[in-house]
Amino acid sequence: MRRLIGKLPARRFARDERGTQLVELAIVLPVLLTLFAATAEFGRFFYTYQTLAKSTRASARFLTTRAVEGPAADTAATNLAVYGTTDGTGEPLVAGLGPEHVTITREGGVGINYTHVRVQIDGFQYQPLFDLGGFVGDKTFTLKIDISPSTTMRYF
């Protein structure tokens, strides 16, 4: 009888499932949060890149529909790439983007006889919401990377 009493608490403990859901949640939750953060960060990166690519496209299209007018057209095209308007008012299309990041290059001719115009974003660094390097304890592992889309179009 004494043997039977000694085994009952062990059996009761083995069958007791209170708290197992909490332990499973503690194991799975960090993995799920990391996957969610990575998905959100990838979506933000893709959105930022597409916005910058579209802005260079609009700026190059603006320049190819005008004669080579000099610095006034370049300033308007730069404002179009950064702010979405030719007058340069409002907020930048992407946080951290400024006129200093836009490079306009004309190619293929001399004087006013250029054949191509190229608009490029230079020196813009993507700023992630979730710093994975800080999360894993490695400062060299970061998503702060340079984004430099460009568009080249032919003059008509």
Sequence and secondary structure as in RCSB ss.txt:
>XXXX:A:sequence
MRRLIGKLPARRFARDERGTQLVELAIVLPVLLTLFAATAEFGRFFYTYQTLAKSTRASARFLTTRAVEGPAADT
AATNLAVYGTTDGTGEPLVAGLGPEHVTITREGGVGINYTHVRVQIDGFQYQPLFDLGGFVGDKTFTLKIDISPS
TTMRYF
>XXXX:A:secstr
 HHHHHHHHHHHHHH  TTHHHHHHHHHHHHHHHHHHHHHHHHHHHHHHHHHHHHHHHHHHHHHTS    HHHHH
HHHHHHHHSSTT  S  SSTT  GGGEEEEEESSSTT   EEEEEE SEE   SS HHHHHT TT     EE  E
EEEE  
